[in-house]
């Protein structure tokens, strides 16, 4: 398994990784769509109460699914590419 991650860190193009990562992104975007439709249904009905923590968690889940899905679709395996940290950085 580490050889696969080494290939990803070096930035080599690997069709299997491209396919898996971008497919995962499409699945996450599909989940974001389903969750956003569900959230829209909950939000557009007349509320008898204030926003519940469950509704807030649902909207947070939509946000996380959407952003991670877009990252996987747009970048794909490039998300795991090695980025050197300069020595003058605070985190070095």
PyMOL Python script that loads the backbone (N, CA, C, O; Angstrom):
from pymol import cmd

cmd.read_pdbstr("""\
ATOM      1  N   UNK A   1       0.809  -1.195   0.000  1.00  0.00           N
ATOM      2  CA  UNK A   1       0.000   0.000   0.000  1.00  0.00           C
ATOM      3  C   UNK A   1       0.855   1.263   0.000  1.00  0.00           C
ATOM      4  O   UNK A   1       0.451   2.286  -0.554  1.00  0.00           O
ATOM      5  N   UNK A   2       2.027   1.199   0.614  1.00  0.00           N
ATOM      6  CA  UNK A   2       2.858   2.394   0.672  1.00  0.00           C
ATOM      7  C   UNK A   2       3.421   2.751  -0.705  1.00  0.00           C
ATOM      8  O   UNK A   2       3.683   3.922  -0.982  1.00  0.00           O
ATOM      9  N   UNK A   3       3.610   1.746  -1.573  1.00  0.00           N
ATOM     10  CA  UNK A   3       4.094   2.070  -2.922  1.00  0.00           C
ATOM     11  C   UNK A   3       3.070   2.904  -3.674  1.00  0.00           C
ATOM     12  O   UNK A   3       3.427   3.802  -4.437  1.00  0.00           O
ATOM     13  N   UNK A   4       1.794   2.602  -3.454  1.00  0.00           N
ATOM     14  CA  UNK A   4       0.745   3.380  -4.119  1.00  0.00           C
ATOM     15  C   UNK A   4       0.755   4.825  -3.624  1.00  0.00           C
ATOM     16  O   UNK A   4       0.630   5.752  -4.425  1.00  0.00           O
ATOM     17  N   UNK A   5       0.900   5.024  -2.325  1.00  0.00           N
ATOM     18  CA  UNK A   5       0.946   6.382  -1.801  1.00  0.00           C
ATOM     19  C   UNK A   5       2.227   7.098  -2.206  1.00  0.00           C
ATOM     20  O   UNK A   5       2.221   8.316  -2.382  1.00  0.00           O
ATOM     21  N   UNK A   6       3.322   6.365  -2.355  1.00  0.00           N
ATOM     22  CA  UNK A   6       4.556   6.989  -2.846  1.00  0.00           C
ATOM     23  C   UNK A   6       4.369   7.506  -4.265  1.00  0.00           C
ATOM     24  O   UNK A   6       4.852   8.587  -4.602  1.00  0.00           O
ATOM     25  N   UNK A   7       3.677   6.743  -5.091  1.00  0.00           N
ATOM     26  CA  UNK A   7       3.404   7.209  -6.461  1.00  0.00           C
ATOM     27  C   UNK A   7       2.533   8.457  -6.448  1.00  0.00           C
ATOM     28  O   UNK A   7       2.731   9.374  -7.245  1.00  0.00           O
ATOM     29  N   UNK A   8       1.564   8.484  -5.533  1.00  0.00           N
ATOM     30  CA  UNK A   8       0.698   9.660  -5.440  1.00  0.00           C
ATOM     31  C   UNK A   8       1.465  10.865  -4.924  1.00  0.00           C
ATOM     32  O   UNK A   8       1.258  11.978  -5.408  1.00  0.00           O
ATOM     33  N   UNK A   9       2.348  10.665  -3.949  1.00  0.00           N
ATOM     34  CA  UNK A   9       3.129  11.771  -3.398  1.00  0.00           C
ATOM     35  C   UNK A   9       4.077  12.362  -4.436  1.00  0.00           C
ATOM     36  O   UNK A   9       4.292  13.573  -4.469  1.00  0.00           O
ATOM     37  N   UNK A  10       4.645  11.499  -5.287  1.00  0.00           N
ATOM     38  CA  UNK A  10       5.557  11.988  -6.320  1.00  0.00           C
ATOM     39  C   UNK A  10       4.818  12.707  -7.433  1.00  0.00           C
ATOM     40  O   UNK A  10       5.436  13.415  -8.228  1.00  0.00           O
ATOM     41  N   UNK A  11       3.504  12.537  -7.501  1.00  0.00           N
ATOM     42  CA  UNK A  11       2.718  13.216  -8.521  1.00  0.00           C
ATOM     43  C   UNK A  11       2.659  12.484  -9.838  1.00  0.00           C
ATOM     44  O   UNK A  11       2.319  13.085 -10.857  1.00  0.00           O
ATOM     45  N   UNK A  12       2.981  11.198  -9.850  1.00  0.00           N
ATOM     46  CA  UNK A  12       2.901  10.426 -11.090  1.00  0.00           C
ATOM     47  C   UNK A  12       1.437  10.231 -11.486  1.00  0.00           C
ATOM     48  O   UNK A  12       0.571  10.039 -10.632  1.00  0.00           O
ATOM     49  N   UNK A  13       1.176  10.283 -12.789  1.00  0.00           N
ATOM     50  CA  UNK A  13      -0.181  10.006 -13.277  1.00  0.00           C
ATOM     51  C   UNK A  13      -0.407   8.511 -13.234  1.00  0.00           C
ATOM     52  O   UNK A  13       0.404   7.733 -13.736  1.00  0.00           O
ATOM     53  N   UNK A  14      -1.512   8.115 -12.632  1.00  0.00           N
ATOM     54  CA  UNK A  14      -1.828   6.707 -12.467  1.00  0.00           C
ATOM     55  C   UNK A  14      -3.311   6.566 -12.724  1.00  0.00           C
ATOM     56  O   UNK A  14      -4.124   7.073 -11.951  1.00  0.00           O
ATOM     57  N   UNK A  15      -3.682   5.879 -13.809  1.00  0.00           N
ATOM     58  CA  UNK A  15      -5.078   5.866 -14.245  1.00  0.00           C
ATOM     59  C   UNK A  15      -6.012   5.251 -13.215  1.00  0.00           C
ATOM     60  O   UNK A  15      -7.160   5.681 -13.101  1.00  0.00           O
ATOM     61  N   UNK A  16      -5.554   4.259 -12.463  1.00  0.00           N
ATOM     62  CA  UNK A  16      -6.417   3.638 -11.444  1.00  0.00           C
ATOM     63  C   UNK A  16      -6.727   4.640 -10.328  1.00  0.00           C
ATOM     64  O   UNK A  16      -7.863   4.719  -9.861  1.00  0.00           O
ATOM     65  N   UNK A  17      -5.735   5.390  -9.910  1.00  0.00           N
ATOM     66  CA  UNK A  17      -5.957   6.391  -8.866  1.00  0.00           C
ATOM     67  C   UNK A  17      -6.865   7.503  -9.372  1.00  0.00           C
ATOM     68  O   UNK A  17      -7.732   7.985  -8.643  1.00  0.00           O
ATOM     69  N   UNK A  18      -6.663   7.910 -10.623  1.00  0.00           N
ATOM     70  CA  UNK A  18      -7.529   8.932 -11.214  1.00  0.00           C
ATOM     71  C   UNK A  18      -8.980   8.468 -11.201  1.00  0.00           C
ATOM     72  O   UNK A  18      -9.878   9.214 -10.810  1.00  0.00           O
ATOM     73  N   UNK A  19      -9.196   7.236 -11.630  1.00  0.00           N
ATOM     74  CA  UNK A  19     -10.549   6.686 -11.705  1.00  0.00           C
ATOM     75  C   UNK A  19     -11.188   6.583 -10.323  1.00  0.00           C
ATOM     76  O   UNK A  19     -12.343   6.969 -10.145  1.00  0.00           O
ATOM     77  N   UNK A  20     -10.457   6.073  -9.362  1.00  0.00           N
ATOM     78  CA  UNK A  20     -11.005   5.887  -8.011  1.00  0.00           C
ATOM     79  C   UNK A  20     -11.287   7.232  -7.344  1.00  0.00           C
ATOM     80  O   UNK A  20     -12.365   7.430  -6.784  1.00  0.00           O
ATOM     81  N   UNK A  21     -10.340   8.147  -7.398  1.00  0.00           N
ATOM     82  CA  UNK A  21     -10.512   9.430  -6.716  1.00  0.00           C
ATOM     83  C   UNK A  21     -11.636  10.255  -7.328  1.00  0.00           C
ATOM     84  O   UNK A  21     -12.443  10.846  -6.610  1.00  0.00           O
ATOM     85  N   UNK A  22     -11.683  10.291  -8.634  1.00  0.00           N
ATOM     86  CA  UNK A  22     -12.728  11.091  -9.277  1.00  0.00           C
ATOM     87  C   UNK A  22     -14.097  10.430  -9.136  1.00  0.00           C
ATOM     88  O   UNK A  22     -15.106  11.129  -9.037  1.00  0.00           O
ATOM     89  N   UNK A  23     -14.151   9.101  -9.125  1.00  0.00           N
ATOM     90  CA  UNK A  23     -15.420   8.409  -8.870  1.00  0.00           C
ATOM     91  C   UNK A  23     -15.896   8.658  -7.454  1.00  0.00           C
ATOM     92  O   UNK A  23     -17.088   8.850  -7.217  1.00  0.00           O
ATOM     93  N   UNK A  24     -14.960   8.656  -6.508  1.00  0.00           N
ATOM     94  CA  UNK A  24     -15.309   8.985  -5.133  1.00  0.00           C
ATOM     95  C   UNK A  24     -15.867  10.404  -5.052  1.00  0.00           C
ATOM     96  O   UNK A  24     -16.818  10.657  -4.313  1.00  0.00           O
ATOM     97  N   UNK A  25     -15.286  11.316  -5.799  1.00  0.00           N
ATOM     98  CA  UNK A  25     -15.783  12.695  -5.832  1.00  0.00           C
ATOM     99  C   UNK A  25     -17.191  12.776  -6.380  1.00  0.00           C
ATOM    100  O   UNK A  25     -18.021  13.516  -5.853  1.00  0.00           O
ATOM    101  N   UNK A  26     -17.472  12.017  -7.441  1.00  0.00           N
ATOM    102  CA  UNK A  26     -18.823  12.014  -8.008  1.00  0.00           C
ATOM    103  C   UNK A  26     -19.819  11.428  -7.017  1.00  0.00           C
ATOM    104  O   UNK A  26     -20.934  11.933  -6.889  1.00  0.00           O
ATOM    105  N   UNK A  27     -19.426  10.364  -6.312  1.00  0.00           N
ATOM    106  CA  UNK A  27     -20.305   9.782  -5.296  1.00  0.00           C
ATOM    107  C   UNK A  27     -20.566  10.773  -4.156  1.00  0.00           C
ATOM    108  O   UNK A  27     -21.692  10.877  -3.670  1.00  0.00           O
ATOM    109  N   UNK A  28     -19.539  11.490  -3.735  1.00  0.00           N
ATOM    110  CA  UNK A  28     -19.725  12.490  -2.689  1.00  0.00           C
ATOM    111  C   UNK A  28     -20.632  13.627  -3.158  1.00  0.00           C
ATOM    112  O   UNK A  28     -21.442  14.134  -2.382  1.00  0.00           O
ATOM    113  N   UNK A  29     -20.501  14.023  -4.412  1.00  0.00           N
ATOM    114  CA  UNK A  29     -21.382  15.062  -4.936  1.00  0.00           C
ATOM    115  C   UNK A  29     -22.823  14.566  -5.018  1.00  0.00           C
ATOM    116  O   UNK A  29     -23.757  15.326  -4.763  1.00  0.00           O
ATOM    117  N   UNK A  30     -23.004  13.296  -5.372  1.00  0.00           N
ATOM    118  CA  UNK A  30     -24.353  12.725  -5.374  1.00  0.00           C
ATOM    119  C   UNK A  30     -24.942  12.694  -3.973  1.00  0.00           C
ATOM    120  O   UNK A  30     -26.123  12.990  -3.787  1.00  0.00           O
ATOM    121  N   UNK A  31     -24.127  12.338  -2.988  1.00  0.00           N
ATOM    122  CA  UNK A  31     -24.590  12.375  -1.603  1.00  0.00           C
ATOM    123  C   UNK A  31     -24.913  13.788  -1.147  1.00  0.00           C
ATOM    124  O   UNK A  31     -25.866  13.997  -0.396  1.00  0.00           O
ATOM    125  N   UNK A  32     -24.125  14.762  -1.595  1.00  0.00           N
ATOM    126  CA  UNK A  32     -24.399  16.156  -1.262  1.00  0.00           C
ATOM    127  C   UNK A  32     -25.718  16.603  -1.869  1.00  0.00           C
ATOM    128  O   UNK A  32     -26.473  17.351  -1.247  1.00  0.00           O
ATOM    129  N   UNK A  33     -25.993  16.148  -3.075  1.00  0.00           N
ATOM    130  CA  UNK A  33     -27.257  16.503  -3.721  1.00  0.00           C
ATOM    131  C   UNK A  33     -28.439  15.933  -2.945  1.00  0.00           C
ATOM    132  O   UNK A  33     -29.409  16.642  -2.677  1.00  0.00           O
ATOM    133  N   UNK A  34     -28.360  14.661  -2.586  1.00  0.00           N
ATOM    134  CA  UNK A  34     -29.456  14.038  -1.850  1.00  0.00           C
ATOM    135  C   UNK A  34     -29.654  14.701  -0.485  1.00  0.00           C
ATOM    136  O   UNK A  34     -30.788  14.932  -0.065  1.00  0.00           O
ATOM    137  N   UNK A  35     -28.563  15.004   0.200  1.00  0.00           N
ATOM    138  CA  UNK A  35     -28.667  15.645   1.512  1.00  0.00           C
ATOM    139  C   UNK A  35     -29.197  17.074   1.386  1.00  0.00           C
ATOM    140  O   UNK A  35     -29.945  17.537   2.247  1.00  0.00           O
ATOM    141  N   UNK A  36     -28.812  17.775   0.316  1.00  0.00           N
ATOM    142  CA  UNK A  36     -29.296  19.149   0.149  1.00  0.00           C
ATOM    143  C   UNK A  36     -30.783  19.169  -0.209  1.00  0.00           C
ATOM    144  O   UNK A  36     -31.497  20.081   0.205  1.00  0.00           O
ATOM    145  N   UNK A  37     -31.260  18.188  -0.966  1.00  0.00           N
ATOM    146  CA  UNK A  37     -32.695  18.102  -1.241  1.00  0.00           C
ATOM    147  C   UNK A  37     -33.455  17.831   0.056  1.00  0.00           C
ATOM    148  O   UNK A  37     -34.513  18.413   0.296  1.00  0.00           O
ATOM    149  N   UNK A  38     -32.917  16.955   0.880  1.00  0.00           N
ATOM    150  CA  UNK A  38     -33.545  16.650   2.165  1.00  0.00           C
ATOM    151  C   UNK A  38     -33.547  17.896   3.057  1.00  0.00           C
ATOM    152  O   UNK A  38     -34.556  18.200   3.693  1.00  0.00           O
ATOM    153  N   UNK A  39     -32.428  18.614   3.105  1.00  0.00           N
ATOM    154  CA  UNK A  39     -32.353  19.835   3.911  1.00  0.00           C
ATOM    155  C   UNK A  39     -33.326  20.888   3.375  1.00  0.00           C
ATOM    156  O   UNK A  39     -33.956  21.603   4.154  1.00  0.00           O
ATOM    157  N   UNK A  40     -33.448  20.983   2.061  1.00  0.00           N
ATOM    158  CA  UNK A  40     -34.367  21.959   1.472  1.00  0.00           C
ATOM    159  C   UNK A  40     -35.806  21.641   1.858  1.00  0.00           C
ATOM    160  O   UNK A  40     -36.589  22.544   2.151  1.00  0.00           O
ATOM    161  N   UNK A  41     -36.153  20.351   1.858  1.00  0.00           N
ATOM    162  CA  UNK A  41     -37.495  19.956   2.277  1.00  0.00           C
ATOM    163  C   UNK A  41     -37.758  20.333   3.729  1.00  0.00           C
ATOM    164  O   UNK A  41     -38.844  20.802   4.070  1.00  0.00           O
ATOM    165  N   UNK A  42     -36.769  20.127   4.569  1.00  0.00           N
ATOM    166  CA  UNK A  42     -36.936  20.445   5.987  1.00  0.00           C
ATOM    167  C   UNK A  42     -37.054  21.956   6.191  1.00  0.00           C
ATOM    168  O   UNK A  42     -37.853  22.416   7.007  1.00  0.00           O
ATOM    169  N   UNK A  43     -36.261  22.722   5.450  1.00  0.00           N
ATOM    170  CA  UNK A  43     -36.210  24.166   5.654  1.00  0.00           C
ATOM    171  C   UNK A  43     -37.456  24.856   5.101  1.00  0.00           C
ATOM    172  O   UNK A  43     -37.918  25.833   5.692  1.00  0.00           O
ATOM    173  N   UNK A  44     -38.014  24.379   3.989  1.00  0.00           N
ATOM    174  CA  UNK A  44     -39.133  25.078   3.368  1.00  0.00           C
ATOM    175  C   UNK A  44     -40.482  24.772   4.010  1.00  0.00           C
ATOM    176  O   UNK A  44     -41.453  25.475   3.729  1.00  0.00           O
ATOM    177  N   UNK A  45     -40.581  23.766   4.848  1.00  0.00           N
ATOM    178  CA  UNK A  45     -41.834  23.519   5.561  1.00  0.00           C
ATOM    179  C   UNK A  45     -41.962  24.541   6.678  1.00  0.00           C
ATOM    180  O   UNK A  45     -40.956  24.962   7.249  1.00  0.00           O
ATOM    181  N   UNK A  46     -43.196  24.948   6.998  1.00  0.00           N
ATOM    182  CA  UNK A  46     -43.360  25.940   8.060  1.00  0.00           C
ATOM    183  C   UNK A  46     -42.848  25.390   9.398  1.00  0.00           C
ATOM    184  O   UNK A  46     -43.331  24.358   9.863  1.00  0.00           O
ATOM    185  N   UNK A  47     -41.891  26.058  10.009  1.00  0.00           N
ATOM    186  CA  UNK A  47     -41.327  25.528  11.258  1.00  0.00           C
ATOM    187  C   UNK A  47     -42.251  25.782  12.444  1.00  0.00           C
ATOM    188  O   UNK A  47     -42.885  26.833  12.545  1.00  0.00           O
ATOM    189  N   UNK A  48     -42.310  24.817  13.320  1.00  0.00           N
ATOM    190  CA  UNK A  48     -43.048  24.985  14.572  1.00  0.00           C
ATOM    191  C   UNK A  48     -42.065  25.182  15.719  1.00  0.00           C
ATOM    192  O   UNK A  48     -42.463  25.256  16.882  1.00  0.00           O
ATOM    193  N   UNK A  49     -40.795  25.265  15.390  1.00  0.00           N
ATOM    194  CA  UNK A  49     -39.750  25.387  16.401  1.00  0.00           C
ATOM    195  C   UNK A  49     -38.546  26.076  15.775  1.00  0.00           C
ATOM    196  O   UNK A  49     -38.495  26.306  14.567  1.00  0.00           O
ATOM    197  N   UNK A  50     -37.591  26.395  16.617  1.00  0.00           N
ATOM    198  CA  UNK A  50     -36.338  26.950  16.127  1.00  0.00           C
ATOM    199  C   UNK A  50     -35.525  25.846  15.460  1.00  0.00           C
ATOM    200  O   UNK A  50     -35.895  24.674  15.515  1.00  0.00           O
ATOM    201  N   UNK A  51     -34.435  26.220  14.840  1.00  0.00           N
ATOM    202  CA  UNK A  51     -33.562  25.248  14.187  1.00  0.00           C
ATOM    203  C   UNK A  51     -32.997  24.276  15.226  1.00  0.00           C
ATOM    204  O   UNK A  51     -32.491  24.679  16.273  1.00  0.00           O
ATOM    205  N   UNK A  52     -33.100  22.998  14.904  1.00  0.00           N
ATOM    206  CA  UNK A  52     -32.602  21.982  15.829  1.00  0.00           C
ATOM    207  C   UNK A  52     -31.147  21.660  15.518  1.00  0.00           C
ATOM    208  O   UNK A  52     -30.684  21.946  14.414  1.00  0.00           O
ATOM    209  N   UNK A  53     -30.417  21.076  16.454  1.00  0.00           N
ATOM    210  CA  UNK A  53     -29.035  20.665  16.177  1.00  0.00           C
ATOM    211  C   UNK A  53     -28.949  19.646  15.036  1.00  0.00           C
ATOM    212  O   UNK A  53     -27.948  19.602  14.321  1.00  0.00           O
ATOM    213  N   UNK A  54     -29.975  18.842  14.865  1.00  0.00           N
ATOM    214  CA  UNK A  54     -29.974  17.884  13.759  1.00  0.00           C
ATOM    215  C   UNK A  54     -30.027  18.566  12.402  1.00  0.00           C
ATOM    216  O   UNK A  54     -29.362  18.139  11.458  1.00  0.00           O
ATOM    217  N   UNK A  55     -30.829  19.635  12.305  1.00  0.00           N
ATOM    218  CA  UNK A  55     -30.898  20.387  11.053  1.00  0.00           C
ATOM    219  C   UNK A  55     -29.580  21.098  10.763  1.00  0.00           C
ATOM    220  O   UNK A  55     -29.136  21.166   9.617  1.00  0.00           O
ATOM    221  N   UNK A  56     -28.973  21.618  11.804  1.00  0.00           N
ATOM    222  CA  UNK A  56     -27.667  22.256  11.635  1.00  0.00           C
ATOM    223  C   UNK A  56     -26.613  21.236  11.211  1.00  0.00           C
ATOM    224  O   UNK A  56     -25.771  21.523  10.359  1.00  0.00           O
ATOM    225  N   UNK A  57     -26.662  20.047  11.806  1.00  0.00           N
ATOM    226  CA  UNK A  57     -25.715  18.986  11.424  1.00  0.00           C
ATOM    227  C   UNK A  57     -25.948  18.543   9.988  1.00  0.00           C
ATOM    228  O   UNK A  57     -24.992  18.245   9.271  1.00  0.00           O
ATOM    229  N   UNK A  58     -27.213  18.497   9.554  1.00  0.00           N
ATOM    230  CA  UNK A  58     -27.512  18.129   8.172  1.00  0.00           C
ATOM    231  C   UNK A  58     -26.918  19.141   7.199  1.00  0.00           C
ATOM    232  O   UNK A  58     -26.341  18.758   6.181  1.00  0.00           O
ATOM    233  N   UNK A  59     -27.053  20.411   7.500  1.00  0.00           N
ATOM    234  CA  UNK A  59     -26.484  21.442   6.620  1.00  0.00           C
ATOM    235  C   UNK A  59     -24.957  21.409   6.648  1.00  0.00           C
ATOM    236  O   UNK A  59     -24.320  21.656   5.623  1.00  0.00           O
ATOM    237  N   UNK A  60     -24.366  21.112   7.791  1.00  0.00           N
ATOM    238  CA  UNK A  60     -22.908  20.969   7.859  1.00  0.00           C
ATOM    239  C   UNK A  60     -22.454  19.769   7.042  1.00  0.00           C
ATOM    240  O   UNK A  60     -21.401  19.815   6.406  1.00  0.00           O
ATOM    241  N   UNK A  61     -23.241  18.694   7.055  1.00  0.00           N
ATOM    242  CA  UNK A  61     -22.908  17.513   6.260  1.00  0.00           C
ATOM    243  C   UNK A  61     -22.977  17.832   4.765  1.00  0.00           C
ATOM    244  O   UNK A  61     -22.139  17.374   3.988  1.00  0.00           O
ATOM    245  N   UNK A  62     -23.980  18.622   4.366  1.00  0.00           N
ATOM    246  CA  UNK A  62     -24.073  19.032   2.968  1.00  0.00           C
ATOM    247  C   UNK A  62     -22.828  19.801   2.566  1.00  0.00           C
ATOM    248  O   UNK A  62     -22.266  19.557   1.498  1.00  0.00           O
ATOM    249  N   UNK A  63     -22.391  20.732   3.412  1.00  0.00           N
ATOM    250  CA  UNK A  63     -21.200  21.523   3.120  1.00  0.00           C
ATOM    251  C   UNK A  63     -19.959  20.643   2.993  1.00  0.00           C
ATOM    252  O   UNK A  63     -19.179  20.799   2.053  1.00  0.00           O
ATOM    253  N   UNK A  64     -19.775  19.717   3.940  1.00  0.00           N
ATOM    254  CA  UNK A  64     -18.597  18.851   3.901  1.00  0.00           C
ATOM    255  C   UNK A  64     -18.617  17.925   2.686  1.00  0.00           C
ATOM    256  O   UNK A  64     -17.586  17.720   2.045  1.00  0.00           O
ATOM    257  N   UNK A  65     -19.780  17.368   2.368  1.00  0.00           N
ATOM    258  CA  UNK A  65     -19.873  16.501   1.191  1.00  0.00           C
ATOM    259  C   UNK A  65     -19.592  17.284  -0.085  1.00  0.00           C
ATOM    260  O   UNK A  65     -18.893  16.798  -0.974  1.00  0.00           O
ATOM    261  N   UNK A  66     -20.132  18.488  -0.178  1.00  0.00           N
ATOM    262  CA  UNK A  66     -19.944  19.289  -1.383  1.00  0.00           C
ATOM    263  C   UNK A  66     -18.488  19.699  -1.575  1.00  0.00           C
ATOM    264  O   UNK A  66     -17.944  19.570  -2.672  1.00  0.00           O
ATOM    265  N   UNK A  67     -17.857  20.191  -0.514  1.00  0.00           N
ATOM    266  CA  UNK A  67     -16.472  20.644  -0.669  1.00  0.00           C
ATOM    267  C   UNK A  67     -15.515  19.479  -0.915  1.00  0.00           C
ATOM    268  O   UNK A  67     -14.617  19.586  -1.750  1.00  0.00           O
ATOM    269  N   UNK A  68     -15.697  18.370  -0.200  1.00  0.00           N
ATOM    270  CA  UNK A  68     -14.794  17.236  -0.427  1.00  0.00           C
ATOM    271  C   UNK A  68     -15.064  16.595  -1.791  1.00  0.00           C
ATOM    272  O   UNK A  68     -14.125  16.156  -2.455  1.00  0.00           O
ATOM    273  N   UNK A  69     -16.322  16.535  -2.216  1.00  0.00           N
ATOM    274  CA  UNK A  69     -16.622  15.994  -3.543  1.00  0.00           C
ATOM    275  C   UNK A  69     -16.008  16.829  -4.645  1.00  0.00           C
ATOM    276  O   UNK A  69     -15.446  16.289  -5.598  1.00  0.00           O
ATOM    277  N   UNK A  70     -16.110  18.145  -4.523  1.00  0.00           N
ATOM    278  CA  UNK A  70     -15.499  19.008  -5.533  1.00  0.00           C
ATOM    279  C   UNK A  70     -13.979  18.879  -5.536  1.00  0.00           C
ATOM    280  O   UNK A  70     -13.359  18.898  -6.599  1.00  0.00           O
ATOM    281  N   UNK A  71     -13.377  18.749  -4.362  1.00  0.00           N
ATOM    282  CA  UNK A  71     -11.918  18.595  -4.288  1.00  0.00           C
ATOM    283  C   UNK A  71     -11.483  17.313  -4.986  1.00  0.00           C
ATOM    284  O   UNK A  71     -10.504  17.315  -5.732  1.00  0.00           O
ATOM    285  N   UNK A  72     -12.206  16.212  -4.748  1.00  0.00           N
ATOM    286  CA  UNK A  72     -11.830  14.947  -5.384  1.00  0.00           C
ATOM    287  C   UNK A  72     -12.086  14.975  -6.886  1.00  0.00           C
ATOM    288  O   UNK A  72     -11.304  14.405  -7.648  1.00  0.00           O
ATOM    289  N   UNK A  73     -13.154  15.619  -7.328  1.00  0.00           N
ATOM    290  CA  UNK A  73     -13.434  15.667  -8.764  1.00  0.00           C
ATOM    291  C   UNK A  73     -12.433  16.564  -9.486  1.00  0.00           C
ATOM    292  O   UNK A  73     -11.946  16.214 -10.561  1.00  0.00           O
ATOM    293  N   UNK A  74     -12.130  17.708  -8.903  1.00  0.00           N
ATOM    294  CA  UNK A  74     -11.252  18.665  -9.588  1.00  0.00           C
ATOM    295  C   UNK A  74      -9.788  18.239  -9.503  1.00  0.00           C
ATOM    296  O   UNK A  74      -9.095  18.216 -10.520  1.00  0.00           O
ATOM    297  N   UNK A  75      -9.310  17.905  -8.314  1.00  0.00           N
ATOM    298  CA  UNK A  75      -7.887  17.578  -8.127  1.00  0.00           C
ATOM    299  C   UNK A  75      -7.585  16.105  -8.318  1.00  0.00           C
ATOM    300  O   UNK A  75      -6.549  15.755  -8.885  1.00  0.00           O
ATOM    301  N   UNK A  76      -8.464  15.243  -7.859  1.00  0.00           N
ATOM    302  CA  UNK A  76      -8.210  13.806  -7.952  1.00  0.00           C
ATOM    303  C   UNK A  76      -7.038  13.401  -7.078  1.00  0.00           C
ATOM    304  O   UNK A  76      -6.946  13.841  -5.932  1.00  0.00           O
ATOM    305  N   UNK A  77      -6.141  12.572  -7.593  1.00  0.00           N
ATOM    306  CA  UNK A  77      -5.011  12.126  -6.774  1.00  0.00           C
ATOM    307  C   UNK A  77      -3.994  13.232  -6.492  1.00  0.00           C
ATOM    308  O   UNK A  77      -3.071  13.030  -5.703  1.00  0.00           O
ATOM    309  N   UNK A  78      -4.146  14.371  -7.110  1.00  0.00           N
ATOM    310  CA  UNK A  78      -3.258  15.492  -6.830  1.00  0.00           C
ATOM    311  C   UNK A  78      -3.382  16.002  -5.403  1.00  0.00           C
ATOM    312  O   UNK A  78      -2.528  16.754  -4.935  1.00  0.00           O
ATOM    313  N   UNK A  79      -4.448  15.593  -4.705  1.00  0.00           N
ATOM    314  CA  UNK A  79      -4.611  15.982  -3.304  1.00  0.00           C
ATOM    315  C   UNK A  79      -3.515  15.402  -2.428  1.00  0.00           C
ATOM    316  O   UNK A  79      -3.195  15.965  -1.381  1.00  0.00           O
ATOM    317  N   UNK A  80      -2.933  14.278  -2.843  1.00  0.00           N
ATOM    318  CA  UNK A  80      -1.920  13.602  -2.036  1.00  0.00           C
ATOM    319  C   UNK A  80      -0.494  13.908  -2.499  1.00  0.00           C
ATOM    320  O   UNK A  80       0.460  13.286  -2.033  1.00  0.00           O
ATOM    321  N   UNK A  81      -0.355  14.860  -3.410  1.00  0.00           N
ATOM    322  CA  UNK A  81       0.969  15.232  -3.911  1.00  0.00           C
ATOM    323  C   UNK A  81       1.787  15.862  -2.788  1.00  0.00           C
ATOM    324  O   UNK A  81       1.257  16.612  -1.969  1.00  0.00           O
ATOM    325  N   UNK A  82       3.057  15.558  -2.759  1.00  0.00           N
ATOM    326  CA  UNK A  82       3.971  16.086  -1.745  1.00  0.00           C
ATOM    327  C   UNK A  82       4.239  17.561  -2.022  1.00  0.00           C
ATOM    328  O   UNK A  82       4.611  17.937  -3.133  1.00  0.00           O
ATOM    329  N   UNK A  83       4.048  18.379  -1.016  1.00  0.00           N
ATOM    330  CA  UNK A  83       4.325  19.806  -1.116  1.00  0.00           C
ATOM    331  C   UNK A  83       5.394  20.130  -0.081  1.00  0.00           C
ATOM    332  O   UNK A  83       5.133  20.035   1.118  1.00  0.00           O
ATOM    333  N   UNK A  84       6.592  20.509  -0.518  1.00  0.00           N
ATOM    334  CA  UNK A  84       7.652  20.798   0.449  1.00  0.00           C
ATOM    335  C   UNK A  84       7.329  22.049   1.265  1.00  0.00           C
ATOM    336  O   UNK A  84       6.790  23.028   0.750  1.00  0.00           O
ATOM    337  N   UNK A  85       7.670  21.989   2.537  1.00  0.00           N
ATOM    338  CA  UNK A  85       7.462  23.123   3.433  1.00  0.00           C
ATOM    339  C   UNK A  85       8.781  23.871   3.544  1.00  0.00           C
ATOM    340  O   UNK A  85       9.804  23.271   3.873  1.00  0.00           O
ATOM    341  N   UNK A  86       8.773  25.183   3.272  1.00  0.00           N
ATOM    342  CA  UNK A  86      10.030  25.931   3.352  1.00  0.00           C
ATOM    343  C   UNK A  86      10.554  25.984   4.784  1.00  0.00           C
ATOM    344  O   UNK A  86       9.779  25.927   5.738  1.00  0.00           O
ATOM    345  N   UNK A  87      11.861  26.091   4.926  1.00  0.00           N
ATOM    346  CA  UNK A  87      12.482  26.077   6.249  1.00  0.00           C
ATOM    347  C   UNK A  87      12.126  27.308   7.071  1.00  0.00           C
ATOM    348  O   UNK A  87      12.230  27.268   8.297  1.00  0.00           O
ATOM    349  N   UNK A  88      11.719  28.378   6.449  1.00  0.00           N
ATOM    350  CA  UNK A  88      11.356  29.588   7.192  1.00  0.00           C
ATOM    351  C   UNK A  88       9.923  29.533   7.715  1.00  0.00           C
ATOM    352  O   UNK A  88       9.464  30.468   8.371  1.00  0.00           O
ATOM    353  N   UNK A  89       9.222  28.451   7.429  1.00  0.00           N
ATOM    354  CA  UNK A  89       7.840  28.312   7.868  1.00  0.00           C
ATOM    355  C   UNK A  89       7.759  28.073   9.369  1.00  0.00           C
ATOM    356  O   UNK A  89       8.680  27.522   9.973  1.00  0.00           O
ATOM    357  N   UNK A  90       6.671  28.484   9.950  1.00  0.00           N
ATOM    358  CA  UNK A  90       6.434  28.286  11.372  1.00  0.00           C
ATOM    359  C   UNK A  90       6.242  26.808  11.695  1.00  0.00           C
ATOM    360  O   UNK A  90       6.552  26.381  12.807  1.00  0.00           O
ATOM    361  N   UNK A  91       5.742  26.024  10.753  1.00  0.00           N
ATOM    362  CA  UNK A  91       5.423  24.620  10.971  1.00  0.00           C
ATOM    363  C   UNK A  91       6.570  23.691  10.597  1.00  0.00           C
ATOM    364  O   UNK A  91       6.400  22.472  10.639  1.00  0.00           O
ATOM    365  N   UNK A  92       7.712  24.217  10.236  1.00  0.00           N
ATOM    366  CA  UNK A  92       8.835  23.391   9.793  1.00  0.00           C
ATOM    367  C   UNK A  92       9.443  22.641  10.921  1.00  0.00           C
ATOM    368  O   UNK A  92      10.402  21.896  10.721  1.00  0.00           O
TER     369      UNK A  92
END
""", "prot")
cmd.dss("prot")
cmd.show_as("cartoon", "prot")
cmd.util.cbc("prot")
cmd.orient("prot")
